[in-house]
Structures are given as C-alpha cells and as structure tokens.
Amino acid sequence: MARHSGSRIPVLRRVAVRSTQPIASNPGWDTLMARAGEGDRAAYRRLLQEITPYLRFLAARRYRDLCDIEGAVQDALLTVHSIRQTCEPARSFAPWLVAIANRRFIDRLRRQRGTSYREAALAAQHWPQGKIEDRPEVEGIVNEPTASN
C-alpha cells in the first residue's frame, strides 16, 4: 500500500498475479484447427495434444475422481473429433471448444446423477445363503453337463 499525498487513505497498487488457470484462448489453436480442417494430420494431432491439458483443467473443476475427469476429457475429445467440420475458421476456436466441453461435462453429470438415483445397494438379506448350486432357480443350469464332458 502507498499513501496518497500525505493523507492517511491507503491507495492500493495493482499487482500482477500469475493465474494457475491455463489460458483459454491460445492463438495457435486457431491456426492449428484451420490447418487440420485442410487435412494436415500433424497439426490436428498437435492441436489435440495442446487442448487436452486445458480440457483436464475444465473437467477437474466439475469432477473429483480422476476416472471421471479422464472420462469427461475423452468424451469432449471424441465430440471435438466427430463435429470438427462445424468449427468455422473465421471464428475463434477456444469458445467453440469450451462450449463443447461444457455440454459434454454437463451431460456426463446428468447421466451419473440419474444412475445414482436409480441404483440401490443390496442389503445382506439379498445375498444368497449357502451354495449357489443348491438354489432352486439355478437347478439344471449350474449342474448341466457340457458338451466337452
């Protein structure tokens, strides 16, 4: 803090703070996507390699489990690949990418939420007691002779 012309009112100075968030708009991504749209496979591979860490960052904001993060990133990458022809070279690539990623992440969260509501844990009384072969509903299935016997 600095003092302003002898008064006791503090004046705040702007301090540059380095962000831990990756930059969303990399100007190179636009060029790589344009070249990929023209059939440059090396540019497309490089683009996917460069956007993957950013997609991981975005997914980590919504998911806690590493498997969910990687699954969400893969969903986003597959969607980018399948609809890459809809990306307009005249427009910035980053907003297009973020919109796709956010939609995929939300869809994944909805699927997980819906699944967790429908699933119920089995209580101890639901587990079979004794040998499975002794249960009447599996009689003939477990003990059937196979063709190789």
Secondary structure, DSSP 4 states (H G I P E B T S, - for coil): -EE-TT-S-EEPPP-----SSPPS--HHHHHHHHHHHTT-HHHHHHHHHHHHHHHHHHHHTT--SHHHHHHHHHHHHHHHHHTGGGS-TTS-HHHHHHHHHHHHHHHHHHHHHHHHHH--PPPGGGSPPS-GGGSGGGTTTSSPPPTT-
